[in-house]
Amino acid sequence: MKEKTETSREEIFREYPVAKALRVMVVPSIISQLIVLIYNMADTFYVGQAHNPYMTAATALILPVFNISLCLAGLAGIGGGALISRLLGQGKEREARSVSMFCLYLAVGISAIFSVGMGVFMDPILNLLGAGENTYVYARQYALCVIVFGGIPTVLSNVLANLVRSVGRSREAGMGIILGGLLNIALDPLFMFVLMPQGQEVLGAGIATALSNGIACLFFIVVLIRMGKGSVLTFLPQAGLPSRESIAAVFAVGVPSAVATFLFDLDYVIIDKLMVAYEDLALAAVGVVLKVERFPLNVGIGICQGMLPLVAYNYGAGNHKRMTDISRLARKLGLVIAAASILLYEVFAGQFVRIFLSDPQALSMAASFLRIRVLATPLMFLSFFTVYQFQAFGKGRISLLLGVVRWLGFNIPMLFLLNSLFGMYGIVWSQVTADTLTVLMSFYVLRRFGPRKEQMGG
């Protein structure tokens, strides 16, 4: 017998027209993704106002490690969120409640371990990342704030955003992320140029980021409290542990998500390491480009995040037609945005990078890098889109296969190969080359292993 679920969730997942349902879920996700990117870039922008390229390079070095902490959020947030949506589609609200409790405590545990590990092994990690004489002190300051002290609230707020979205509350999920981003944008100049002395701008940026993420985390906790004791989402241990099957399902999707995100950031670390061999200004230039190029990519991720609960719910409910219609419309939307971004960046690359860089040589390199890297935008979207679909289906092994082959089979080897053949610009061209192969593989895997109508019984 189907358990009772919230009316608003039923309407969005089952009754809204496909375009309206996708809009309700996707728009807040896109806005929150853009705000996340903007507040990440705000640190780079404000640090750039200190007119010290080594400060800019230091924040670029820490970005991949910060993103690795977010991959931990994917383990509990993506794995748990996808499962909760599928369970609701099957009418298993009580089990979904147990899964939410398990995922929230899992998030706190793994983020605490990561933060402590970063604090204990700070020096060797910074050396591994390529921090040099000019960037070491700044990188250490930033890492202490955003990872060691700010790690738990950062991970937990992102997990809560995914779980809140999984029950159809995309608006609240977006509001929490947006709140943290806007606070970061406002607090950066206050801490960097007013409260902290000259030369400590990076430390000020790190404090502002950690504080903003902490407040966002508190917002989500308030959202959970206001949802009431009967909500699917809960911290209360009384919800009980989920079944072994559900715990396995969380990790079956969550671990591949975390691994794929880790490999994505490892790719960025390797780019930084390879660029260090040329000059610090090249590192500063590529650090800016790796942020600017993420505008269309984050829009695409927002589309995927909004799509995932809708696809997962209807997959669980056995509604193949609605699931397929949602996927097709989301894919078309992402490709249109990717095409528009190529045109925009090809024309205005110089203007975009000038926001963050003032050194003429670094600015020239960054504009050139951006015009090349943006060509991979539609390919990157399609690659992420396919992975999100398999996460929604609960097929973690296939999403893991796609992620591992993409990064370890194509992207990272291509970085070393093209660097050895063409030098600095070979590194920049590697994304387009590797993701062309990734998309071809993804289409084959989706056709071969994607769900069929007859398999879903409808």
C-alpha positions as CSV (number, residue, x, y, z in Angstrom):
1,M,0.0,0.0,0.0
2,K,1.3,3.4,-1.0
3,E,2.2,5.6,2.0
4,K,1.0,9.2,2.2
5,T,3.4,11.8,0.7
6,E,3.3,15.6,0.6
7,T,0.8,17.1,-1.9
8,S,3.4,19.6,-3.3
9,R,5.8,16.8,-3.9
10,E,3.2,14.6,-5.6
11,E,2.2,17.5,-7.9
12,I,5.8,18.3,-9.0
13,F,7.0,14.8,-9.5
14,R,3.8,13.3,-10.9
15,E,1.2,15.8,-12.0
16,Y,2.9,19.0,-13.3
17,P,3.4,19.2,-17.0
18,V,7.0,18.1,-17.8
19,A,8.2,21.6,-18.8
20,K,6.7,23.2,-15.6
21,A,8.1,20.5,-13.3
22,L,11.5,20.8,-14.9
23,R,11.3,24.6,-14.5
24,V,10.3,24.4,-10.9
25,M,13.1,22.1,-10.0
26,V,15.8,23.4,-12.3
27,V,15.6,27.2,-12.0
28,P,16.5,27.3,-8.3
29,S,19.3,24.8,-8.9
30,I,20.8,26.8,-11.7
31,I,20.6,30.0,-9.7
32,S,22.2,28.4,-6.7
33,Q,25.0,26.9,-8.9
34,L,25.7,30.3,-10.4
35,I,25.8,31.9,-7.0
36,V,28.2,29.2,-5.8
37,L,30.5,29.9,-8.7
38,I,30.2,33.6,-8.1
39,Y,31.2,33.4,-4.5
40,N,34.1,31.1,-5.3
41,M,35.2,33.6,-7.9
42,A,34.6,36.5,-5.5
43,D,37.6,35.4,-3.5
44,T,39.7,35.4,-6.7
45,F,38.3,38.8,-7.7
46,Y,38.9,40.5,-4.4
47,V,42.3,38.8,-4.0
48,G,43.1,40.2,-7.4
49,Q,42.4,43.7,-6.1
50,A,45.5,43.3,-3.9
51,H,47.5,43.3,-7.2
52,N,49.6,40.3,-6.1
53,P,49.5,37.5,-8.7
54,Y,50.9,35.0,-6.1
55,M,47.9,35.5,-3.9
56,T,45.7,34.6,-6.9
57,A,47.9,31.6,-7.7
58,A,47.6,30.4,-4.1
59,T,43.8,30.5,-4.1
60,A,43.8,28.6,-7.4
61,L,46.0,25.9,-5.8
62,I,43.5,25.3,-2.9
63,L,40.4,25.3,-5.1
64,P,40.8,21.6,-6.1
65,V,41.2,20.5,-2.5
66,F,38.1,22.6,-1.5
67,N,36.2,20.9,-4.3
68,I,37.4,17.5,-3.0
69,S,35.6,18.3,0.2
70,L,32.5,18.8,-1.9
71,C,32.9,15.4,-3.5
72,L,32.4,14.0,0.0
73,A,29.1,15.8,0.1
74,G,28.2,14.0,-3.1
75,L,28.7,10.6,-1.4
76,A,25.9,11.3,1.1
77,G,24.0,14.0,-0.8
78,I,23.8,12.5,-4.3
79,G,23.7,8.9,-3.2
80,G,21.1,9.6,-0.5
81,G,19.1,12.1,-2.5
82,A,18.7,9.8,-5.5
83,L,17.6,6.9,-3.4
84,I,15.1,9.1,-1.4
85,S,13.4,10.2,-4.6
86,R,13.2,6.6,-5.9
87,L,11.8,5.4,-2.6
88,L,9.2,8.1,-2.7
89,G,8.2,7.1,-6.2
90,Q,7.7,3.6,-4.8
91,G,5.7,4.9,-1.9
92,K,8.2,3.9,0.8
93,E,8.3,7.1,2.8
94,R,9.3,5.5,6.1
95,E,12.4,4.0,4.5
96,A,13.2,7.3,2.9
97,R,13.1,8.9,6.3
98,S,15.6,6.4,7.7
99,V,17.9,7.0,4.7
100,S,17.9,10.8,5.2
101,M,18.9,10.4,8.9
102,F,21.7,8.0,7.9
103,C,23.0,10.3,5.2
104,L,23.2,13.4,7.5
105,Y,25.2,11.6,10.1
106,L,27.4,10.1,7.4
107,A,28.1,13.6,6.1
108,V,29.2,14.9,9.5
109,G,31.5,12.0,10.0
110,I,33.3,12.0,6.7
111,S,33.7,15.8,6.6
112,A,35.2,15.8,10.1
113,I,37.8,13.1,9.1
114,F,38.7,15.1,6.0
115,S,39.1,18.4,7.9
116,V,41.3,16.8,10.6
117,G,43.4,15.0,7.9
118,M,44.0,18.3,6.1
119,G,45.1,20.0,9.3
120,V,47.5,17.2,10.2
121,F,49.0,16.7,6.8
122,M,48.9,20.4,5.6
123,D,52.6,20.8,4.7
124,P,53.0,17.7,2.5
125,I,49.6,18.3,0.8
126,L,50.6,21.9,-0.1
127,N,54.0,20.6,-1.4
128,L,52.2,18.0,-3.5
129,L,49.9,20.7,-5.0
130,G,52.9,22.7,-6.1
131,A,52.9,25.6,-3.6
132,G,56.1,27.4,-4.1
133,E,58.1,30.0,-2.2
134,N,55.8,32.8,-3.3
135,T,52.5,31.0,-2.8
136,Y,53.0,28.7,0.2
137,V,52.0,31.0,3.1
138,Y,48.9,32.3,1.3
139,A,47.8,28.8,0.3
140,R,48.2,27.6,3.9
141,Q,46.1,30.5,5.3
142,Y,43.3,29.8,2.8
143,A,43.3,26.1,3.4
144,L,43.1,26.5,7.2
145,C,40.0,28.6,6.9
146,V,37.9,26.9,4.2
147,I,38.9,23.3,4.7
148,V,40.2,22.7,8.2
149,F,37.8,25.0,10.1
150,G,35.0,25.4,7.5
151,G,34.9,21.8,6.2
152,I,32.0,20.3,8.2
153,P,29.5,23.2,7.6
154,T,30.5,23.3,3.9
155,V,29.9,19.6,3.4
156,L,26.8,19.4,5.5
157,S,25.1,22.4,3.8
158,N,25.7,20.8,0.4
159,V,24.3,17.4,1.6
160,L,21.3,19.1,3.0
161,A,20.7,21.0,-0.2
162,N,20.7,17.7,-2.2
163,L,18.3,16.0,0.3
164,V,15.9,18.9,0.5
165,R,15.8,18.9,-3.3
166,S,15.2,15.2,-3.4
167,V,11.8,15.7,-1.8
168,G,10.7,18.3,-4.3
169,R,11.8,21.4,-2.3
170,S,14.2,22.8,-4.9
171,R,13.3,26.4,-3.9
172,E,14.5,25.9,-0.3
173,A,17.6,24.1,-1.5
174,G,18.5,26.9,-3.8
175,M,17.8,29.6,-1.2
176,G,20.3,28.1,1.3
177,I,23.1,27.9,-1.3
178,I,22.3,31.4,-2.5
179,L,22.3,32.7,1.0
180,G,25.8,31.4,1.6
181,G,27.0,32.8,-1.7
182,L,25.6,36.3,-1.2
183,L,27.1,36.4,2.3
184,N,30.5,35.4,1.0
185,I,30.4,38.1,-1.7
186,A,29.4,40.7,1.0
187,L,31.9,39.6,3.7
188,D,34.9,39.2,1.4
189,P,35.7,42.9,1.1
190,L,34.9,43.5,4.8
191,F,37.3,41.0,6.1
192,M,40.0,41.5,3.4
193,F,40.3,45.3,3.2
194,V,38.7,46.6,6.5
195,L,39.2,44.1,9.3
196,M,42.5,42.5,8.2
197,P,45.8,44.3,7.8
198,Q,47.5,44.8,4.4
199,G,49.2,41.6,3.3
200,Q,46.5,39.4,4.9
201,E,43.9,39.6,2.2
202,V,43.9,35.8,1.5
203,L,43.3,35.1,5.2
204,G,40.4,37.5,5.2
205,A,38.9,35.8,2.1
206,G,39.2,32.4,3.8
207,I,37.5,33.6,7.0
208,A,34.6,35.2,5.0
209,T,34.1,31.9,3.1
210,A,34.1,29.7,6.2
211,L,31.7,32.0,8.0
212,S,29.3,32.2,5.0
213,N,29.2,28.4,4.7
214,G,28.5,28.1,8.4
215,I,25.5,30.4,8.2
216,A,24.2,28.5,5.1
217,C,24.4,25.3,7.1
218,L,22.4,26.9,9.9
219,F,19.7,28.0,7.4
220,F,19.3,24.4,6.2
221,I,19.0,23.1,9.8
222,V,16.2,25.7,10.4
223,V,14.5,24.5,7.2
224,L,14.5,20.9,8.5
225,I,13.1,22.1,11.9
226,R,10.3,24.0,10.1
227,M,9.4,21.0,7.9
228,G,8.2,19.3,11.2
229,K,8.6,16.0,12.9
230,G,6.7,14.2,10.2
231,S,9.0,15.2,7.4
232,V,10.9,12.7,5.4
233,L,14.2,14.6,6.2
234,T,15.3,14.3,9.8
235,F,18.3,14.3,12.2
236,L,16.4,12.3,14.8
237,P,17.9,8.8,15.5
238,Q,14.4,7.6,16.2
239,A,13.9,7.3,12.4
240,G,16.0,4.1,12.8
241,L,18.7,2.8,10.5
242,P,17.7,2.0,6.9
243,S,17.8,-1.5,5.5
244,R,21.1,-3.0,4.4
245,E,19.8,-2.8,0.9
246,S,19.2,1.0,1.2
247,I,22.6,1.6,2.8
248,A,24.2,-0.3,0.0
249,A,22.2,1.8,-2.5
250,V,23.4,5.0,-1.0
251,F,27.0,4.0,-1.4
252,A,26.4,2.4,-4.8
253,V,25.6,5.8,-6.2
254,G,27.4,8.0,-3.7
255,V,30.8,6.5,-4.0
256,P,30.9,6.7,-7.8
257,S,29.7,10.3,-7.5
258,A,32.5,11.1,-5.0
259,V,35.1,9.3,-7.1
260,A,34.0,11.1,-10.2
261,T,34.1,14.5,-8.5
262,F,37.5,13.6,-7.0
263,L,38.9,12.7,-10.4
264,F,37.4,15.9,-11.8
265,D,39.4,17.9,-9.2
266,L,42.4,15.7,-9.7
267,D,42.3,16.8,-13.3
268,Y,42.5,20.4,-12.1
269,V,45.4,19.6,-9.7
270,I,47.3,18.0,-12.6
271,I,46.7,21.1,-14.8
272,D,48.0,23.3,-12.0
273,K,51.1,21.0,-11.5
274,L,51.8,21.0,-15.2
275,M,51.4,24.7,-15.5
276,V,53.8,25.3,-12.6
277,A,56.6,24.0,-14.9
278,Y,56.1,27.0,-17.1
279,E,55.7,30.1,-14.8
280,D,53.6,31.4,-11.9
281,L,51.8,33.8,-14.3
282,A,50.6,30.9,-16.4
283,L,49.3,29.2,-13.2
284,A,47.5,32.4,-12.3
285,A,46.0,32.6,-15.8
286,V,44.8,29.0,-16.0
287,G,43.4,29.3,-12.4
288,V,41.2,32.2,-13.5
289,V,40.1,30.3,-16.7
290,L,39.2,27.2,-14.7
291,K,36.8,29.3,-12.7
292,V,35.4,31.5,-15.6
293,E,34.7,28.4,-17.8
294,R,32.5,27.0,-15.0
295,F,29.7,29.5,-15.6
296,P,28.0,27.4,-18.4
297,L,29.2,24.2,-16.8
298,N,27.6,25.1,-13.5
299,V,24.4,26.0,-15.3
300,G,24.5,22.5,-16.8
301,I,25.1,20.9,-13.4
302,G,22.1,22.9,-12.1
303,I,20.0,21.4,-14.9
304,C,21.2,17.9,-14.0
305,Q,20.6,18.5,-10.2
306,G,17.0,19.6,-10.9
307,M,16.4,16.8,-13.3
308,L,17.8,14.0,-11.0
309,P,14.9,13.8,-8.5
310,L,12.3,14.0,-11.2
311,V,13.9,11.2,-13.2
312,A,14.6,9.1,-10.0
313,Y,11.0,9.5,-8.8
314,N,9.4,8.4,-12.1
315,Y,12.0,5.6,-12.5
316,G,10.9,4.3,-9.1
317,A,7.2,4.8,-10.0
318,G,7.7,2.9,-13.3
319,N,6.6,5.9,-15.4
320,H,9.0,5.5,-18.4
321,K,7.3,8.1,-20.7
322,R,7.5,10.9,-18.2
323,M,11.0,10.0,-17.2
324,T,12.1,10.0,-20.8
325,D,10.4,13.3,-21.6
326,I,12.1,15.0,-18.7
327,S,15.5,13.7,-19.7
328,R,15.1,14.8,-23.3
329,L,13.9,18.3,-22.4
330,A,16.7,18.8,-19.9
331,R,19.3,17.7,-22.4
332,K,18.1,20.1,-25.1
333,L,18.1,23.0,-22.6
334,G,21.7,22.2,-21.6
335,L,23.0,22.1,-25.1
336,V,21.3,25.4,-26.0
337,I,23.0,27.1,-23.1
338,A,26.4,25.4,-24.0
339,A,26.2,26.8,-27.5
340,A,25.4,30.3,-26.3
341,S,28.3,30.2,-23.9
342,I,30.7,29.4,-26.7
343,L,29.6,32.4,-28.7
344,L,29.8,34.6,-25.6
345,Y,33.3,33.6,-24.5
346,E,34.8,33.6,-28.0
347,V,33.7,37.3,-28.4
348,F,34.3,38.6,-24.8
349,A,37.1,36.4,-23.4
350,G,39.4,39.3,-22.8
351,Q,36.8,41.3,-20.9
352,F,35.9,38.3,-18.7
353,V,39.5,37.6,-17.6
354,R,40.3,41.3,-17.1
355,I,37.9,41.2,-14.2
356,F,40.4,39.0,-12.3
357,L,43.8,39.8,-13.7
358,S,45.7,43.0,-14.3
359,D,49.1,41.8,-15.4
360,P,49.2,42.1,-19.2
361,Q,51.0,38.8,-19.8
362,A,48.8,36.8,-17.6
363,L,45.7,38.5,-19.1
364,S,46.7,37.6,-22.6
365,M,47.4,34.0,-21.7
366,A,44.1,33.7,-19.9
367,A,42.0,35.1,-22.7
368,S,43.7,32.6,-25.2
369,F,43.2,29.7,-22.8
370,L,39.5,30.5,-22.3
371,R,38.7,30.7,-26.0
372,I,40.1,27.1,-26.4
373,R,38.6,25.6,-23.2
374,V,35.0,26.8,-23.8
375,L,34.8,24.7,-27.0
376,A,34.5,21.7,-24.7
377,T,31.4,23.0,-22.9
378,P,28.7,21.0,-24.7
379,L,30.8,17.9,-24.5
380,M,31.3,18.3,-20.7
381,F,27.6,18.9,-20.2
382,L,26.7,15.7,-22.1
383,S,29.3,13.8,-20.1
384,F,27.9,15.0,-16.7
385,F,24.3,14.6,-17.9
386,T,24.7,10.9,-18.7
387,V,26.3,10.2,-15.3
388,Y,23.5,12.0,-13.5
389,Q,21.0,9.9,-15.4
390,F,22.6,6.6,-14.2
391,Q,22.7,8.1,-10.7
392,A,19.0,8.7,-10.9
393,F,18.5,5.0,-12.0
394,G,20.5,3.8,-9.0
395,K,23.1,2.2,-11.4
396,G,26.2,3.2,-9.5
397,R,28.5,0.8,-11.2
398,I,27.8,2.3,-14.6
399,S,28.2,5.8,-13.4
400,L,31.5,4.8,-11.8
401,L,32.6,3.2,-15.1
402,L,31.8,6.4,-16.9
403,G,33.6,8.6,-14.4
404,V,36.7,6.5,-14.2
405,V,37.1,6.0,-17.9
406,R,36.4,9.7,-18.6
407,W,39.1,10.9,-16.2
408,L,41.6,8.1,-15.9
409,G,41.1,6.7,-19.4
410,F,40.8,9.9,-21.5
411,N,41.2,13.3,-19.7
412,I,44.3,12.8,-17.5
413,P,46.3,10.8,-19.9
414,M,45.5,13.4,-22.6
415,L,46.9,16.1,-20.4
416,F,50.3,14.4,-20.2
417,L,50.3,13.4,-23.8
418,L,49.4,16.8,-25.3
419,N,51.7,18.6,-22.8
420,S,54.6,16.5,-24.0
421,L,53.8,17.1,-27.6
422,F,52.6,20.7,-27.7
423,G,53.6,22.2,-24.3
424,M,51.4,24.7,-22.4
425,Y,48.7,25.0,-25.1
426,G,48.5,21.2,-25.3
427,I,47.3,21.2,-21.7
428,V,44.6,23.7,-22.6
429,W,43.4,21.7,-25.7
430,S,43.2,18.4,-23.7
431,Q,39.7,18.9,-22.5
432,V,38.1,19.1,-26.0
433,T,40.1,16.1,-27.2
434,A,39.3,13.9,-24.3
435,D,35.6,14.8,-23.9
436,T,34.9,14.1,-27.5
437,L,35.9,10.5,-26.8
438,T,33.9,10.6,-23.5
439,V,30.7,11.6,-25.2
440,L,30.9,8.8,-27.8
441,M,31.4,6.3,-25.0
442,S,28.6,7.8,-22.9
443,F,26.0,7.5,-25.8
444,Y,27.0,3.9,-26.3
445,V,26.7,3.0,-22.6
446,L,23.3,4.8,-22.3
447,R,21.8,3.0,-25.3
448,R,23.3,-0.3,-24.1
449,F,22.5,-0.1,-20.4
450,G,19.7,2.5,-20.0
451,P,16.3,1.5,-18.7
452,R,13.8,0.2,-21.3
453,K,10.1,0.8,-21.2
454,E,9.3,-2.9,-20.9
455,Q,11.8,-3.3,-18.0
456,M,9.9,-0.6,-16.0
457,G,6.5,-2.1,-16.7
458,G,5.0,0.9,-18.3
